Amino acid sequence: MSANSGSTYSKQEEIKYALKLNKMLDELPLFCSEYFNSLEFTKQPRTKIAYARDIQNFFFYLTQSRGPLKGKNMDSITIDDLDKITGMDISNYLHYCKVYEKNGQIKTNGDRAIKRKLCSLRGFFGYYYRYERITGDPSVKVEMPRIHDNAIIRMEPNEVAEFLDNVESGNKLSKAQLRFHKNLKKRDLALLTLMLGTGIRVSECVGLDITDVDFDNVRIRVIRKGGSESFVYFGDEVEEALKSYLEERKNIKVLSGHENALFISQQGKRLGVRSVEKLVKKYASTVTTVKHITPHKLRSTYGTNLYQESHDIYLVADVLGHKDVNTTRRHYADQADENKRNARNIVKLRKDD
């Protein structure tokens, strides 16, 4: 296996996000570049894009509101203007973000999105305050929204079986979908079986190269968030699905630059994240369930099942690529419904006669 296999896609994604961030910085006040340069080795490219979008929207709001920056152009805002912004300005902005109109469309943000926006602003103001570029940090005066963890949504064994059966058979697909199903079912089955059988992220899945699949050691090499390399082992069902698809993959015409990609689109290109999301949505619509099944739910299904079978939270954290085991414990160990169900008769209210 090549030492550099799988890394090309990651590098291409980094370049894409770097160019996008540069374009966004051109539309922000000049001094903002200093803050984003400080994030170079601590935040992922997609995270920096999200921060830039939040800060851009914040300044745009301030130039349109009744606040201290009303009527200013974005390129005329200076670092001295940050000292004019109050905690109330930030609070008003977050309230505005809950429901607003933009380009004729109604936009909404829930508590989690509002919390993320405040985190973006705290990092931004905190940086300039820490280096004494401003006299105070108004963002710390705004209370952070309290977020209650939702129960993990995962697929039950019967739902997984129906899901994969329909991927293989095309059952309940529309006539239009069935026209493409024969040529795509081996790819789709291999991809979805892999995700359900390893718990890898959708971004990790689409980044796989053919050379990342190691049948001798029954494992795949993935590039995790942050660029670290990891090996994830797969079972017999995954192995069978992958081998069947790879045999067919040999005859698929692939465009230049995409020859090494494991999963290929109908256009002969590496399959993208959005395409996998649509793929999951298509087959999820064939399953008898009220659950909203997404690629992340496939990951949750694997993580929950692995914990229930192994009871080893450190193993689950390692396999899923969580840097902090507390993240794994919070999402899987504390909310394993099967354990709760098994304990339902432990406490007796009255003694049996």
Secondary structure as UniProt FT lines:
FT   TURN            3..6
FT   HELIX           7..26
FT   TURN            30..31
FT   HELIX           32..38
FT   TURN            39..42
FT   HELIX           45..64
FT   TURN            68..71
FT   HELIX           74..76
FT   HELIX           79..84
FT   HELIX           87..98
FT   STRAND          99..102
FT   TURN            103..104
FT   STRAND          105..108
FT   HELIX           111..130
FT   TURN            131..132
FT   HELIX           138..141
FT   HELIX           157..169
FT   TURN            171..172
FT   HELIX           175..198
FT   HELIX           202..206
FT   HELIX           210..212
FT   STRAND          213..214
FT   TURN            215..218
FT   STRAND          219..223
FT   TURN            225..226
FT   STRAND          229..233
FT   HELIX           236..249
FT   TURN            250..251
FT   TURN            256..257
FT   TURN            259..260
FT   TURN            266..267
FT   HELIX           273..284
FT   TURN            285..286
FT   HELIX           295..310
FT   HELIX           313..320
FT   HELIX           325..328
FT   HELIX           329..333
FT   TURN            334..335
FT   HELIX           337..342
FT   TURN            343..346
//
